């Protein structure tokens, strides 16, 4: 039982770290993908706001 709980705790810890990174990177990736694929779709690329 302790072994199972330990394995579960490690799995949740690793999954949590990976999800934080994925959530931070995914929006930037999708924005970049949208800009790069705009000419293929015949759309004008979206204008990014400068911070």
C-alpha positions in Angstrom: 0.0 0.0 0.0 2.8 2.4 0.9 4.6 1.5 -2.3 1.5 2.3 -4.4 1.0 5.6 -2.6 4.6 6.5 -3.1 4.5 5.7 -6.8 1.3 7.7 -7.1 2.9 10.7 -5.4 5.9 10.6 -7.7 3.7 10.4 -10.7 1.5 13.3 -9.6 4.6 15.4 -8.9 6.1 14.7 -12.3 2.8 15.3 -14.1 2.3 18.6 -12.3 5.7 19.9 -13.4 5.1 18.9 -17.0 1.6 20.4 -17.1 2.9 23.8 -15.8 5.4 23.9 -18.6 2.9 22.8 -21.2 0.4 25.4 -20.1 3.0 28.1 -20.3 4.4 27.1 -23.7 1.3 26.1 -25.6 -0.3 29.5 -26.1 3.0 30.9 -27.6 3.2 27.8 -29.9 -0.3 28.2 -31.1 0.2 32.0 -31.8 3.3 31.3 -33.8 1.6 28.5 -35.7 -1.3 30.8 -36.5 1.1 33.4 -37.9 3.1 31.0 -39.9 0.0 29.3 -41.4 -1.9 32.5 -42.2 -0.6 32.8 -45.8 -1.6 29.2 -46.5 -5.1 29.9 -45.4 -5.2 33.2 -47.3 -5.6 35.2 -44.1 -3.6 38.2 -43.0 -1.3 37.3 -40.0 -2.7 38.6 -36.7 -1.0 41.6 -35.3 0.7 41.0 -32.0 0.5 43.6 -29.3 3.9 44.6 -28.1 4.3 44.4 -24.3 
